[in-house]
Amino acid sequence: MKGNFAGPPILKDKVRTAIWKMKNGKATGPDNITAEKIKALDEFGINKITELLDEIYETGEIPKDMLLEVNFYCSPKKRWSHRMSTPPYY
């Protein structure tokens, strides 16, 4: 998906709030980055995340190095958790 998406830029305060709302003590993904590590970012780190998100929003493109490193996993919903360890695939 390419193109310039109309809309306001992503605000640093919104990024900071979203990070603050992350739950501590959760399992990490393959990147091994915990919520606690993200919450420990200084102003420089918050600025870099905001710039990255803004770039993705404006261009509609995720940087290639992120595509190579980021994996998405589906977690089972609570209604499945008592019956199976992985969600069904459709």
Secondary structure, DSSP 4 states (H G I P E B T S, - for coil): --SPPPSPPPPHHHHHHHHHTSPTTPPP-TT---HHHHHT--HHHHHHHHHHHHHHHHHS---HHHHHH----PPPPHHHHTT-SS----
